[in-house]
């Protein structure tokens, strides 16, 4: 299996999800506190998918 660098869209989407998850985890955005772990997990999945897809 060959890994590729994710394109900018995948990277920025993963970064946004990770930032929202971290802010929710620290309680800065209280509405996201319940979903903080899931947001960070989704960021990891999006970034991993971007690395695995060819041309993405």
VEXMI-533690 format. One line per 4 residues: their letters; for each residue z, x, y of N, C-alpha, C. Coordinates in Angstrom, 1 decimal. Layout:
<sites>
A) Z,X,Y,Z,X,Y,Z,X,Y  ... $
</sites>
This chain:
<sites>
XXXX) 0.0,0.8,-1.2,0.0,0.0,0.0,0.0,0.9,1.2  -0.9,0.6,2.1,-1.1,1.4,3.3,-0.5,0.6,4.5  0.4,1.3,5.3,1.0,0.6,6.4,0.2,1.0,7.7  0.0,0.0,8.6,-0.7,0.2,9.8,0.3,-0.1,11.0 $
XXXX) 0.0,0.5,12.1,0.7,0.1,13.3,0.4,-1.3,13.7  1.4,-2.1,14.1,1.2,-3.4,14.5,0.5,-3.4,15.9  -0.3,-4.5,16.1,-0.9,-4.5,17.5,0.1,-5.0,18.5  -0.3,-5.0,19.7,0.7,-5.3,20.8,1.2,-6.7,20.7 $
XXXX) 0.5,-7.7,20.3,1.0,-9.1,20.2,2.1,-9.2,19.2  1.9,-8.6,18.0,3.0,-8.6,17.0,4.3,-7.9,17.5  4.1,-6.8,18.1,5.2,-6.0,18.6,5.9,-6.7,19.7  5.2,-7.3,20.6,5.9,-8.0,21.7,6.6,-9.3,21.2 $
XXXX) 6.0,-10.0,20.3,6.7,-11.2,19.7,7.9,-10.8,19.0  7.9,-9.7,18.2,9.1,-9.2,17.5,10.1,-8.8,18.5  9.7,-8.1,19.5,10.7,-7.6,20.5,11.3,-8.8,21.2  10.6,-9.8,21.6,11.1,-11.0,22.2,12.1,-11.7,21.3 $
XXXX) 11.8,-11.9,20.1,12.7,-12.5,19.1,14.0,-11.7,18.9  13.8,-10.4,18.9,15.0,-9.5,18.7,15.9,-9.6,19.9  15.3,-9.6,21.1,16.1,-9.6,22.3,16.9,-11.0,22.4  16.2,-12.0,22.1,16.8,-13.4,22.1,18.0,-13.4,21.1 $
XXXX) 17.7,-12.8,19.9,18.8,-12.8,18.9,20.0,-12.0,19.3  19.8,-10.9,19.9,20.9,-10.0,20.4,21.6,-10.7,21.5  20.9,-11.3,22.4,21.6,-12.0,23.5,22.4,-13.2,23.0  21.8,-13.9,22.0,22.6,-15.0,21.4,23.8,-14.5,20.7 $
XXXX) 23.7,-13.4,20.0,24.8,-12.8,19.2,25.9,-12.4,20.1  25.6,-11.9,21.3,26.7,-11.5,22.2,27.2,-12.6,23.1  26.6,-13.8,22.9,27.1,-14.9,23.7,26.5,-15.1,25.1  25.5,-14.2,25.4,25.0,-14.3,26.8,24.2,-15.6,26.9 $
XXXX) 23.4,-16.0,25.9,22.7,-17.3,25.8,23.4,-18.1,24.8  24.4,-18.9,25.2,25.2,-19.7,24.2,24.4,-20.6,23.3  23.3,-21.1,23.8,22.6,-22.1,23.0,21.9,-21.4,21.8  21.8,-20.1,21.8,21.1,-19.4,20.7,22.2,-18.7,19.8 $
XXXX) 23.4,-18.8,20.1,24.5,-18.1,19.3,24.4,-18.5,17.9  24.1,-19.8,17.6,24.1,-20.2,16.2,22.9,-19.6,15.4  21.8,-19.3,16.1,20.6,-18.9,15.5,20.4,-17.4,15.7  21.3,-16.6,16.1,21.1,-15.2,16.4,20.7,-14.4,15.2 $
XXXX) 21.3,-14.6,14.1,21.0,-13.9,12.9,19.5,-14.2,12.5  19.2,-15.5,12.5,17.9,-15.9,12.1,16.8,-15.4,13.1  17.1,-15.3,14.3,16.1,-14.8,15.3,15.8,-13.3,15.0  16.9,-12.5,14.8,16.7,-11.1,14.5,16.0,-10.9,13.1 $
XXXX) 16.3,-11.8,12.2,15.6,-11.7,10.9,14.1,-12.1,11.1  13.8,-13.1,11.9,12.4,-13.5,12.1,11.7,-12.3,12.8  12.4,-11.6,13.7,11.7,-10.5,14.4,11.4,-9.4,13.4  12.2,-9.1,12.5,11.9,-8.1,11.5,10.8,-8.6,10.6 $
XXXX) 10.7,-9.8,10.2,9.6,-10.3,9.4,8.3,-10.2,10.1  8.3,-10.6,11.4,7.1,-10.6,12.2,6.6,-9.1,12.4  7.5,-8.2,12.6,7.1,-6.8,12.7,6.6,-6.2,11.4  7.3,-6.6,10.3,6.8,-6.1,9.0,5.5,-6.7,8.7 $
XXXX) 5.2,-8.0,9.0,3.9,-8.6,8.7,2.8,-7.9,9.6  3.2,-7.5,10.8,2.2,-6.8,11.6,1.9,-5.4,11.1  2.8,-4.8,10.4,2.6,-3.5,9.8,1.8,-3.6,8.5  1.9,-4.7,7.8,1.2,-4.8,6.5,-0.2,-5.3,6.7 $
XXXX) -0.5,-6.1,7.7,-1.8,-6.7,7.9,-2.8,-5.6,8.4  -3.9,-5.6,7.8,-5.0,-4.6,8.3,-5.7,-5.2,9.5  -5.8,-4.4,10.5,-6.4,-4.9,11.8,-5.6,-5.7,12.7  -4.3,-5.8,12.4,-3.4,-6.7,13.2,-2.5,-5.8,14.0 $
</sites>
